[in-house]
Amino acid sequence: MSKKEKIIRSAIHLFCSLGFQNTSTTKITKEAGVGTGTLFLYFKSKDELVNSIYKEIKREMMVFHQVFADNSLSFQDQLNAFWVDVVNWGVKNPDKFKFLMQFKNSPYISQITVQELQEEHRFVEMVMNRAIQEKIIIDQPFEFLITVFTSQFSAIIQYLTTQDLGSHDELIRASFDVLWNGIKNN
């Protein structure tokens, strides 16, 4: 693992456990096992580090959006595949998911970062709007629907990561059914 990767991994862990204010760059580099100045070779500031991590994780998750390009699937099947992938990713990467939830509405995420990521999410917004126009799902603003998804993702991932349940498949299916029943157009 490179020094930069060690810094990022340590930063995610510390930001999630201690919060932004209580995580100094010294704590990050100490946990990463690198010299204090090493962090600043890769990131100009702690704010830049947070924004970089946030973008990296969001882009890692954007791979799951590709299912929406599969026109052989119904919108419900696309959304279900996306749901299963994101929930499984969150269970396998609880610190990354917690980091996203902690910083998604944070003042530490710059407007530039928000704008960059919004551009990359336009495709999902178009797919959702098409599902609304085709009366597959309820007619609500995109931001509202994303908030509903995010809160339900957070709830099921938090539940699954705090329970020793063995297989999660049935609960993931049930959680998708709860989501789908709440947004489908009757």
Secondary structure, DSSP 8 states (H G I E B T S, - for coil): --HHHHHHHHHHHHHHHH-STT--HHHHHHHHTS-HHHHHHH-SSHHHHHHHHHHHHHHHHHGGGGGGG-TTS-HHHHHHHHHHHHHHHHHH-HHHHHHHHHHTT-TTS-HHHHHHHHHHHHHHHHHHHHHHHTTSB----HHHHHHHHHHHHHHHHHHHHHS--S--HHHHHHHHHHHHHHHB--
